[in-house]
Amino acid sequence: MDFFSSDYGPFLVLLIGIIIIATMIYKLKIHPFIALIVSSIIVGVLSPNIPIGEGSSHLISAVELPMKEFGIMAGKITWVIALAAIIGAAMMESGAARRIVENMVNVFGESRAALALLICGFILSIPVFFDTVFFLLIPLAIALAQKTGKNYVLYVVAIAGGAVVTHSLVPPTPGPLIMAETLGIDLGITIIAGICFGLLPAIAALWVGQRANARLNIPVRVEIGLPNHKEEAPSLMLSLLPVVLPILLISCVSVTNITIGNTPNWLTFLGNKNIAMSLGAFVAIFLWARYQKLDHNSLWEKVAKPLEIAGLIILITSAGGAFGAMIKHSGIGSAIEHATSGASISFLILGWIISAVMKTAQGSSTVAMITSASIMFSLVGSGTELPYHPVYLFLAIGFGSGFVSWMNDSGFWVVSRMSGFTEKETFQTWSLMFAVVGVVGLIEVLIFSQLLPLV
């Protein structure tokens, strides 16, 4: 145990924690929630300097502290993630998501259908989880490719690229939401920054799709056509409202704080993440009930399903938060500071590398973001001494979590199976796009942190 007490001991603790998570999830097929909690406890056992409660022991604290950190994280994110799940399900069921997609394709036309799909993925992945967005849009890509006899690879990459960017950068998606909470960054600022800085990488994803489409001749191998929807759907404005309303309210508070500095109490209340998301969920549920003609009992029976899905996501993300907190308690911040003293490594590059390594090792972008944010917070704290706004660190970690996607990533298999791509073809399209988005995003962050530090 002497080595664990040394300056470099936390690195070994971190390595052991990552190996345990990767082995349990990828090799032993143990549920991520169990793997993360068990790993958090083992990290606590191996870390000699974790906080010990009065009258307790090191081993008891190693068990109790992860549970406490789990509860703290769950308290911060549970309501928002539950509402995001409801909004996503309501948009799918009410026809709002379909309306957005159909309008985008009609506006851009068949010749620019890939751009329309990219934008749809970009918008819908803010409140709707990546897998669901891909399930929604892939039938349209298949139908378009069957109709035109071309551009199938481009359509698939466009959908995935748009959805991946906002999945990694824009709250209330769980990873970015917890990153913002961990780093102590205003939620409105992270939403605005995530959307703005996600545009160029999304365009880069479209470019990758165009190149892959020209290079690879992959036919449509799955028989999924566009569903024959005859139900009435909300107007485009109403369809967008559940997504746009919370974003506008939360962002307005942040912009007002920056520009005026004295935000009215009523706006602060409406722009609170819990209230803003509640209003968005209210609109979504109203549309769900109206356009599916659901009575009171039927509506709340249907709402139960996304809440069950949200519960699982809350468990996993809160367990990831507990793991990240235990890594922070291990002293990793001081260890990294000691190891890099005298070196001129950028915190942005360091955050990106840690996130990319975590993603590669265990497959989950969300876990990579949560853990990396905790590690970097132990280094920079509130970020007040950084020469740039800490939102750049938030962005760097988000882009790092989108650098490598291979066979331990569930998204890899969603894209592969739903699109009919072989594993090799998925590497040549999805994985390549993932890597380009991560690199382009990092370069963008490095440039703007110098040109526009926002401090």
C-alpha positions as CSV (number, residue, x, y, z in Angstrom):
1,M,0.0,0.0,0.0
2,D,3.0,2.3,0.3
3,F,2.9,3.1,-3.4
4,F,-0.7,4.2,-3.2
5,S,0.4,6.8,-0.6
6,S,3.1,8.2,-3.0
7,D,2.7,11.2,-5.3
8,Y,2.0,8.9,-8.2
9,G,-0.3,6.4,-6.3
10,P,-3.5,8.0,-7.6
11,F,-2.5,7.2,-11.2
12,L,-2.4,3.5,-10.3
13,V,-5.8,3.8,-8.5
14,L,-7.2,5.5,-11.7
15,L,-5.8,2.7,-13.9
16,I,-7.1,0.0,-11.7
17,G,-10.5,1.7,-11.6
18,I,-10.7,1.9,-15.4
19,I,-9.5,-1.7,-15.9
20,I,-12.2,-2.9,-13.4
21,I,-15.0,-0.9,-15.2
22,A,-13.8,-2.0,-18.7
23,T,-13.5,-5.7,-17.6
24,M,-16.8,-5.9,-15.8
25,I,-18.8,-4.1,-18.6
26,Y,-17.1,-5.3,-21.7
27,K,-15.8,-8.7,-20.8
28,L,-18.1,-10.0,-18.0
29,K,-21.2,-8.2,-19.4
30,I,-22.0,-6.9,-15.9
31,H,-24.5,-4.0,-15.9
32,P,-22.7,-0.6,-16.0
33,F,-24.5,0.6,-12.8
34,I,-23.1,-2.3,-10.8
35,A,-19.6,-2.0,-12.4
36,L,-19.4,1.7,-11.6
37,I,-20.5,1.4,-8.0
38,V,-18.1,-1.6,-7.3
39,S,-15.3,0.2,-9.0
40,S,-16.0,3.3,-6.9
41,I,-15.8,1.3,-3.7
42,I,-12.5,-0.4,-4.8
43,V,-11.1,3.1,-5.6
44,G,-12.0,4.2,-2.1
45,V,-10.4,1.1,-0.5
46,L,-7.1,1.7,-2.5
47,S,-7.0,5.5,-1.8
48,P,-5.4,6.1,1.6
49,N,-6.5,9.8,1.9
50,I,-10.3,9.7,1.3
51,P,-12.3,11.7,3.9
52,I,-13.2,9.5,6.9
53,G,-16.3,10.3,8.9
54,E,-16.1,10.8,12.7
55,G,-16.1,7.5,14.5
56,S,-15.7,5.6,11.2
57,S,-12.9,3.6,9.6
58,H,-11.2,3.7,6.2
59,L,-13.0,0.6,4.9
60,I,-16.4,1.8,6.1
61,S,-15.8,5.2,4.5
62,A,-14.7,3.5,1.3
63,V,-18.2,2.0,1.1
64,E,-20.2,4.9,2.5
65,L,-18.6,7.8,0.6
66,P,-19.5,6.5,-2.9
67,M,-23.1,6.1,-1.8
68,K,-23.1,9.7,-0.5
69,E,-21.5,11.0,-3.8
70,F,-24.1,8.9,-5.7
71,G,-26.9,10.6,-3.8
72,I,-25.4,14.1,-4.4
73,M,-25.2,13.6,-8.1
74,A,-28.7,12.0,-8.4
75,G,-30.1,15.0,-6.5
76,K,-28.7,17.4,-9.1
77,I,-29.8,15.6,-12.2
78,T,-32.8,13.3,-11.5
79,W,-35.6,15.7,-12.3
80,V,-34.0,17.2,-15.4
81,I,-33.2,13.8,-16.9
82,A,-36.6,12.4,-16.1
83,L,-38.2,15.4,-17.9
84,A,-35.9,15.1,-20.9
85,A,-37.0,11.5,-21.2
86,I,-40.7,12.5,-21.1
87,I,-40.1,15.3,-23.7
88,G,-38.3,12.8,-26.0
89,A,-41.0,10.2,-25.8
90,A,-43.8,12.8,-26.2
91,M,-42.2,14.3,-29.3
92,M,-41.9,10.8,-30.8
93,E,-45.5,9.7,-30.0
94,S,-47.2,13.0,-30.7
95,G,-45.8,13.2,-34.2
96,A,-43.7,16.3,-33.3
97,A,-40.4,14.7,-34.2
98,R,-41.8,13.4,-37.4
99,R,-43.1,16.9,-38.3
100,I,-39.7,18.4,-37.7
101,V,-38.0,15.8,-40.0
102,E,-40.6,16.0,-42.8
103,N,-40.5,19.8,-42.8
104,M,-36.7,19.8,-42.9
105,V,-36.5,17.4,-45.8
106,N,-39.2,19.3,-47.7
107,V,-37.4,22.7,-47.1
108,F,-34.0,21.4,-48.2
109,G,-35.2,19.2,-50.9
110,E,-34.0,15.8,-52.0
111,S,-30.7,17.1,-53.3
112,R,-29.8,18.4,-49.8
113,A,-31.5,15.6,-47.8
114,A,-28.3,14.8,-46.0
115,L,-28.1,18.3,-44.6
116,A,-31.7,18.1,-43.5
117,L,-31.0,14.8,-41.7
118,L,-27.9,16.3,-40.1
119,I,-29.9,19.2,-38.7
120,C,-32.7,16.9,-37.6
121,G,-30.2,14.7,-35.7
122,F,-28.6,17.9,-34.2
123,I,-31.9,19.2,-32.9
124,L,-33.6,16.0,-31.8
125,S,-30.6,14.7,-29.9
126,I,-30.8,17.6,-27.4
127,P,-33.8,16.2,-25.5
128,V,-33.9,12.7,-27.1
129,F,-31.2,10.1,-26.5
130,F,-28.9,9.1,-29.4
131,D,-30.3,5.6,-29.9
132,T,-33.8,6.9,-30.1
133,V,-32.9,9.6,-32.6
134,F,-31.1,7.1,-34.8
135,F,-34.1,4.7,-34.6
136,L,-36.4,7.6,-35.7
137,L,-34.3,8.8,-38.6
138,I,-32.7,5.7,-40.1
139,P,-36.0,4.5,-41.8
140,L,-36.1,7.9,-43.7
141,A,-32.4,7.4,-44.8
142,I,-33.3,3.9,-46.1
143,A,-36.4,5.1,-47.9
144,L,-34.5,8.0,-49.5
145,A,-31.7,5.7,-50.6
146,Q,-34.1,3.2,-52.0
147,K,-35.9,5.9,-53.9
148,T,-32.8,7.6,-55.4
149,G,-30.5,4.5,-55.5
150,K,-27.6,6.5,-54.0
151,N,-26.1,8.4,-51.0
152,Y,-27.0,5.8,-48.4
153,V,-23.7,6.1,-46.6
154,L,-24.0,9.9,-46.6
155,Y,-27.4,9.8,-45.1
156,V,-26.4,7.4,-42.3
157,V,-23.3,9.4,-41.4
158,A,-25.3,12.7,-41.5
159,I,-27.8,11.4,-39.0
160,A,-25.2,10.0,-36.7
161,G,-23.0,13.0,-36.9
162,G,-25.7,15.5,-36.1
163,A,-26.9,13.4,-33.2
164,V,-23.5,12.7,-31.7
165,V,-22.4,16.3,-31.5
166,T,-25.3,17.5,-29.4
167,H,-25.2,14.3,-27.4
168,S,-21.7,15.2,-26.3
169,L,-22.1,18.9,-25.8
170,V,-25.6,20.2,-25.1
171,P,-27.5,19.7,-21.8
172,P,-29.9,18.2,-20.8
173,T,-28.3,15.2,-22.3
174,P,-26.9,13.4,-19.2
175,G,-23.1,13.6,-19.9
176,P,-23.0,17.4,-20.6
177,L,-25.5,18.1,-17.8
178,I,-23.3,16.4,-15.2
179,M,-20.2,18.0,-16.6
180,A,-21.7,21.4,-16.2
181,E,-22.7,20.6,-12.6
182,T,-19.3,19.2,-11.8
183,L,-17.3,22.1,-13.3
184,G,-19.7,24.6,-11.8
185,I,-20.5,26.3,-15.1
186,D,-23.7,28.1,-15.8
187,L,-26.1,25.7,-17.6
188,G,-27.3,28.4,-20.1
189,I,-23.7,29.2,-21.1
190,T,-23.0,25.5,-21.7
191,I,-26.1,25.2,-23.8
192,I,-25.2,28.2,-26.0
193,A,-21.6,27.1,-26.2
194,G,-22.4,23.5,-27.0
195,I,-24.8,24.5,-29.9
196,C,-22.4,27.1,-31.3
197,F,-19.2,25.0,-31.1
198,G,-21.1,22.0,-32.3
199,L,-21.9,23.5,-35.7
200,L,-18.4,23.2,-37.3
201,P,-17.8,19.6,-36.1
202,A,-21.3,18.7,-37.4
203,I,-20.3,20.1,-40.8
204,A,-17.1,18.1,-40.6
205,A,-19.2,15.0,-40.0
206,L,-21.2,15.8,-43.2
207,W,-17.9,16.1,-45.0
208,V,-16.7,12.7,-43.8
209,G,-20.1,11.3,-44.9
210,Q,-19.6,12.7,-48.4
211,R,-16.1,11.3,-48.7
212,A,-17.1,7.9,-47.3
213,N,-20.1,7.9,-49.6
214,A,-17.8,8.4,-52.7
215,R,-15.3,5.8,-51.5
216,L,-17.6,3.0,-50.3
217,N,-20.4,1.3,-52.3
218,I,-22.6,0.0,-49.5
219,P,-26.1,-1.1,-50.6
220,V,-29.2,-0.9,-48.5
221,R,-29.3,-4.3,-46.8
222,V,-32.2,-3.8,-44.3
223,E,-35.9,-3.7,-45.2
224,I,-37.2,-0.7,-43.4
225,G,-39.3,1.8,-45.2
226,L,-40.9,5.0,-44.0
227,P,-43.9,4.3,-41.7
228,N,-47.2,5.2,-43.2
229,H,-48.3,8.0,-40.8
230,K,-51.8,9.2,-41.3
231,E,-52.3,10.7,-37.8
232,E,-52.6,14.4,-37.4
233,A,-49.4,16.0,-36.2
234,P,-48.6,19.3,-34.5
235,S,-47.4,22.3,-36.5
236,L,-43.7,22.8,-36.9
237,M,-43.7,25.7,-34.4
238,L,-45.5,23.6,-31.8
239,S,-43.3,20.6,-32.6
240,L,-40.2,22.6,-31.8
241,L,-41.6,24.3,-28.7
242,P,-40.7,21.5,-26.2
243,V,-37.1,21.7,-27.2
244,V,-36.8,25.5,-27.9
245,L,-38.7,26.8,-24.8
246,P,-36.4,25.3,-22.1
247,I,-33.2,26.3,-24.1
248,L,-34.5,29.8,-24.6
249,L,-35.5,30.3,-20.9
250,I,-32.2,28.9,-19.5
251,S,-30.1,30.8,-22.0
252,C,-31.9,34.1,-21.4
253,V,-31.0,34.0,-17.8
254,S,-27.3,33.5,-18.6
255,V,-27.3,36.1,-21.3
256,T,-29.0,38.6,-19.0
257,N,-26.5,37.9,-16.2
258,I,-23.6,38.6,-18.6
259,T,-25.0,41.7,-20.3
260,I,-27.0,43.4,-17.6
261,G,-25.9,41.7,-14.4
262,N,-29.2,42.1,-12.6
263,T,-31.6,39.5,-13.8
264,P,-35.3,39.9,-12.6
265,N,-36.4,37.4,-10.1
266,W,-39.2,36.2,-12.4
267,L,-36.8,35.4,-15.2
268,T,-34.4,33.7,-12.8
269,F,-37.3,31.5,-11.7
270,L,-38.5,30.6,-15.2
271,G,-34.9,30.1,-16.3
272,N,-34.1,27.7,-13.5
273,K,-33.2,24.4,-15.2
274,N,-35.9,22.5,-13.2
275,I,-38.6,25.0,-14.0
276,A,-37.6,25.5,-17.7
277,M,-37.6,21.7,-18.3
278,S,-40.9,21.4,-16.5
279,L,-42.5,23.9,-18.9
280,G,-41.0,22.1,-21.9
281,A,-42.3,18.8,-20.5
282,F,-45.8,20.3,-19.9
283,V,-46.0,21.4,-23.6
284,A,-44.8,18.0,-24.8
285,I,-47.3,16.1,-22.7
286,F,-50.1,18.4,-23.8
287,L,-49.2,17.7,-27.5
288,W,-48.9,14.0,-26.7
289,A,-52.4,13.8,-25.2
290,R,-54.0,16.1,-27.8
291,Y,-52.6,14.5,-31.0
292,Q,-52.8,10.9,-29.7
293,K,-56.3,11.6,-28.3
294,L,-55.3,10.1,-24.9
295,D,-57.5,10.3,-21.8
296,H,-56.0,11.0,-18.4
297,N,-55.3,7.4,-17.4
298,S,-53.9,6.4,-20.8
299,L,-51.6,9.4,-20.9
300,W,-50.0,8.7,-17.6
301,E,-49.6,5.0,-18.3
302,K,-47.6,6.0,-21.4
303,V,-45.6,8.5,-19.4
304,A,-44.5,5.7,-17.1
305,K,-42.4,4.1,-19.8
306,P,-39.9,7.0,-20.5
307,L,-39.7,7.4,-16.7
308,E,-38.5,3.8,-16.4
309,I,-35.9,4.4,-19.1
310,A,-34.9,7.6,-17.3
311,G,-34.5,5.8,-14.0
312,L,-32.0,3.4,-15.6
313,I,-30.0,6.4,-17.1
314,I,-30.1,8.2,-13.7
315,L,-28.7,5.2,-12.0
316,I,-25.8,4.8,-14.5
317,T,-25.0,8.5,-14.7
318,S,-25.2,9.0,-10.9
319,A,-22.9,6.0,-10.4
320,G,-20.6,7.5,-12.9
321,G,-20.6,10.7,-10.9
322,A,-19.8,8.7,-7.8
323,F,-16.9,7.0,-9.5
324,G,-15.6,10.4,-10.7
325,A,-15.9,11.8,-7.2
326,M,-14.0,8.9,-5.7
327,I,-11.2,9.4,-8.3
328,K,-11.1,13.0,-7.2
329,H,-10.9,11.9,-3.5
330,S,-8.0,9.7,-4.4
331,G,-5.8,12.8,-4.9
332,I,-5.6,12.5,-8.7
333,G,-5.6,16.3,-9.0
334,S,-2.5,16.7,-6.9
335,A,-0.8,13.8,-8.7
336,I,-1.4,15.2,-12.2
337,E,-0.2,18.6,-11.0
338,H,2.9,17.1,-9.5
339,A,3.6,15.0,-12.7
340,T,3.1,18.0,-15.0
341,S,5.0,20.5,-12.9
342,G,7.5,22.2,-15.2
343,A,5.7,20.9,-18.3
344,S,3.6,23.3,-20.4
345,I,0.8,21.0,-21.2
346,S,-2.6,22.7,-21.8
347,F,-5.5,21.8,-19.5
348,L,-7.7,21.7,-22.6
349,I,-5.5,19.1,-24.2
350,L,-5.2,17.2,-21.0
351,G,-8.9,17.2,-20.4
352,W,-9.4,16.0,-24.0
353,I,-6.8,13.2,-23.7
354,I,-8.3,11.9,-20.4
355,S,-11.8,11.9,-21.8
356,A,-10.6,10.1,-25.0
357,V,-8.7,7.5,-23.0
358,M,-11.7,6.9,-20.7
359,K,-14.0,6.6,-23.8
360,T,-11.6,4.1,-25.5
361,A,-11.2,2.0,-22.3
362,Q,-14.9,1.5,-21.3
363,G,-17.0,2.6,-24.3
364,S,-19.4,5.1,-22.7
365,S,-19.1,8.7,-23.7
366,T,-21.2,9.7,-20.7
367,V,-19.0,7.9,-18.2
368,A,-15.9,9.4,-19.9
369,M,-17.3,12.9,-19.6
370,I,-18.3,12.5,-16.0
371,T,-15.0,11.0,-14.8
372,S,-12.9,13.4,-16.8
373,A,-14.8,16.4,-15.5
374,S,-14.2,15.3,-11.9
375,I,-10.5,14.8,-12.6
376,M,-10.1,18.2,-14.2
377,F,-12.2,19.9,-11.5
378,S,-9.7,18.5,-8.9
379,L,-7.0,20.3,-10.9
380,V,-8.6,23.6,-11.8
381,G,-11.3,24.0,-9.2
382,S,-13.8,26.7,-10.3
383,G,-11.5,27.7,-13.2
384,T,-11.1,31.3,-12.0
385,E,-7.4,31.2,-12.6
386,L,-7.6,29.8,-16.1
387,P,-6.7,32.3,-18.9
388,Y,-10.0,31.4,-20.6
389,H,-13.6,30.6,-19.5
390,P,-14.0,27.1,-18.0
391,V,-16.7,26.4,-20.6
392,Y,-13.8,25.7,-23.0
393,L,-12.7,22.9,-20.7
394,F,-16.2,21.6,-20.8
395,L,-16.1,21.6,-24.6
396,A,-12.7,19.9,-24.7
397,I,-13.8,17.1,-22.5
398,G,-17.0,16.7,-24.5
399,F,-15.1,16.4,-27.8
400,G,-12.6,14.0,-26.2
401,S,-15.4,11.7,-25.3
402,G,-16.3,11.6,-29.1
403,F,-12.9,10.7,-30.4
404,V,-12.9,6.9,-30.4
405,S,-15.9,4.6,-30.9
406,W,-15.3,0.9,-31.4
407,M,-16.8,-2.4,-30.4
408,N,-17.2,-1.6,-26.7
409,D,-19.5,1.3,-27.5
410,S,-23.2,0.6,-27.7
411,G,-23.6,3.4,-30.3
412,F,-21.2,1.4,-32.6
413,W,-23.6,-1.5,-32.6
414,V,-26.8,0.6,-32.9
415,V,-25.4,2.2,-36.1
416,S,-24.1,-1.1,-37.4
417,R,-27.2,-3.2,-36.9
418,M,-29.8,-0.6,-37.8
419,S,-28.0,0.5,-41.0
420,G,-27.0,-3.0,-42.1
421,F,-23.3,-2.1,-42.1
422,T,-20.7,-4.7,-41.4
423,E,-18.2,-4.1,-38.5
424,K,-15.5,-3.1,-41.0
425,E,-17.9,-0.7,-42.8
426,T,-19.0,0.8,-39.4
427,F,-15.3,1.5,-38.6
428,Q,-14.9,3.1,-42.0
429,T,-17.9,5.4,-41.5
430,W,-19.1,5.8,-37.9
431,S,-15.8,5.4,-36.2
432,L,-14.0,7.7,-38.7
433,M,-16.7,10.3,-38.3
434,F,-16.4,10.1,-34.5
435,A,-12.6,10.7,-34.7
436,V,-12.9,13.6,-37.1
437,V,-15.5,15.3,-34.9
438,G,-13.3,14.9,-31.8
439,V,-10.2,16.4,-33.5
440,V,-12.0,19.2,-35.3
441,G,-13.7,20.1,-32.0
442,L,-10.4,20.2,-30.1
443,I,-8.8,22.4,-32.7
444,E,-11.8,24.7,-32.6
445,V,-11.7,25.0,-28.8
446,L,-7.9,25.6,-28.8
447,I,-8.2,28.4,-31.4
448,F,-11.2,30.2,-29.8
449,S,-9.8,29.9,-26.3
450,Q,-7.0,32.1,-27.5
451,L,-8.9,34.5,-29.7
452,L,-12.0,34.8,-27.5
453,P,-11.1,33.7,-24.0
454,L,-14.4,35.2,-22.5
455,V,-12.7,36.4,-19.3
